[in-house]
Amino acid sequence: MGIHVLNKGKAGEREAIKFLQPIIDKAYELAGLEPVELFRNQNQSALGGYDVDGLPWLALEIKRQETLNLNAWWKQVTTACADNQVPVVMFRQNRKQWRFLTVGWIHTGGQGYVTARVELSKEDFINWFEQRLLHYIEETRND
């Protein structure tokens, strides 16, 4: 893998943390708690896992690539994801908005739900992430 590709990947991970950390800070502040800090998983190639760590319920893979390879990225994050984690691929191409893959439960019209990989816009992801984060804070506060 070329040095440019590695640097672009690292820059994407730092950009993702810079995007998500203020959302985390705000949610923890609302709860009157000290926020957790996201960090790059620098041991990923040696120990496995995903790109960004810090929230136990989230398996976050970051991709800054021009050629989209959604199926391979999804397989990568779901393989690294533990049973109690939500897999998310955060990806973007040059000069474009971040996009997000995660798992969704699609209502079947009375007979339950079907689990599927879904793509979210930046705005929809922020809405989901804020709600999921607040749920996690409440859940762990009672432990």
Secondary structure, DSSP 8 states (H G I E B T S, - for coil): --HHHHHHHHHHHHHHHHHHHHHHHHHHHHTTS-----EE-TTHHHH---SEES-TTEEEEEEE-SS--HHHHHHHHHHH--TTSEEEEEEE-TTS--EEEEEEEEE-SSS-EEEEEEEE-HHHHHHHHHHHHHHHHHHHHT-
